[in-house]
Amino acid sequence: MASGVERAVSGIEGVGGEAVDVGELGRELSRALSGLVPHDGFMLSGLDPSPGSAAS
């Protein structure tokens, strides 16, 4: 039987390639982690591949 962490990792692994947009990515990651980390929202942040450049 898979642990909660293993189920969450399994749910997260496929999300990145299947998400259509950032909102869907956030919702799916939130859903996959909901059993492990109680939360009521999400915030996604990223960096531009160029060193020090913030992405928006």
C-alpha positions as CSV (number, residue, x, y, z in Angstrom):
1,M,0.0,0.0,0.0
2,A,1.4,3.4,-1.0
3,S,2.0,6.0,1.7
4,G,0.4,9.5,1.5
5,V,3.7,10.9,0.3
6,E,4.1,8.3,-2.4
7,R,0.5,9.0,-3.6
8,A,1.2,12.8,-3.6
9,V,4.4,12.3,-5.6
10,S,2.6,10.1,-8.1
11,G,-0.1,12.7,-8.5
12,I,2.5,15.5,-8.9
13,E,4.7,13.7,-11.5
14,G,2.1,13.9,-14.3
15,V,0.7,17.3,-13.6
16,G,3.4,19.5,-15.2
17,G,3.1,17.9,-18.6
18,E,-0.7,17.8,-18.6
19,A,-1.6,21.3,-17.3
20,V,-2.9,23.6,-20.0
21,D,-2.1,26.8,-18.1
22,V,-0.7,28.1,-14.8
23,G,-4.1,28.1,-13.1
24,E,-4.7,24.5,-13.9
25,L,-1.2,23.6,-12.8
26,G,-1.8,25.3,-9.4
27,R,-5.2,23.6,-8.9
28,E,-3.8,20.1,-9.7
29,L,-0.8,20.5,-7.5
30,S,-3.1,21.8,-4.7
31,R,-5.3,18.8,-5.2
32,A,-2.4,16.3,-5.1
33,L,-0.9,17.8,-1.9
34,S,-4.2,18.4,-0.1
35,G,-4.0,15.1,1.8
36,L,-0.6,15.9,3.2
37,V,-0.5,19.7,3.6
38,P,-3.8,21.4,4.7
39,H,-4.2,24.6,2.8
40,D,-6.8,26.9,1.4
41,G,-5.0,28.3,-1.7
42,F,-1.8,28.4,-3.6
43,M,0.8,30.8,-5.0
44,L,3.1,30.0,-7.8
45,S,6.4,31.9,-8.4
46,G,9.2,31.4,-10.8
47,L,12.5,32.8,-12.0
48,D,13.6,33.7,-15.5
49,P,16.4,31.4,-16.7
50,S,18.6,34.4,-16.9
51,P,20.3,34.8,-13.5
52,G,18.5,37.2,-11.2
53,S,15.6,38.1,-13.6
54,A,12.2,37.6,-11.9
55,A,9.5,36.1,-14.1
56,S,6.0,37.6,-14.1
